[in-house]
């Protein structure tokens, strides 16, 4: 039995978070505080901070 394929236009998607302004608010908070809002971004920032605290900054 064949499966029904949905017709989609590439690059045309809808995001309810962007429509409500949540994405823009998160970006603004991240820029002002300097703390990333994504999990991966927070992990990278923490790793960099710990690495600099242990080994010091390069001059």
N, C-alpha and C positions, 0 to 999 in steps of 0.2 A: 504494500500500500504506500503510495507516495505521500510525503509530508507536505503540508501547506507552507509555502515560503511567503514571508512578509516582504512587501516592497518598501525599501528604505532609501532615502536620499543620503548619500555620503556627505558627512560634514554638517548635516542639519539635525541637531538633537535638541532636546529640551531639558533644562536642569531647573528643578524647583528651588534649589538652594541659590542659584544665580538670580532667579526671578525675584526671590524675596530679599536679596541683598546680603545674604549670609556670607557668601564668598568674599565680597568686598569688605565687609566688616572685619572678618578674620584677617584679611591682608592688612588692613589699617592697624589693627591691634598688634600684629606681628612687627610691622615697621616701627611703630612708636615704642614698643617695649624691647625690641631686639630679640625676642624669643619666638622661634618658629612655632606655628600651630600644628604642623604635621608631626606624627610620631617619629618618622625617620629624621626630620630636621632637628627635633629636640635631642635625639640620640647623638647625631653628629656634633651638635653644639656642646653637649656634655662631654663627649670624648675629646674634643679639641681643648676644652677648658681644663680637664683633668690632665691631659698630656702636657699642656703648658705649665700647669702647677707643679708637676713632677719633674719635668726636664728643663723648665725655664724657657724663655723666649730666645729666639735666634737674633743676633745683632748684626 
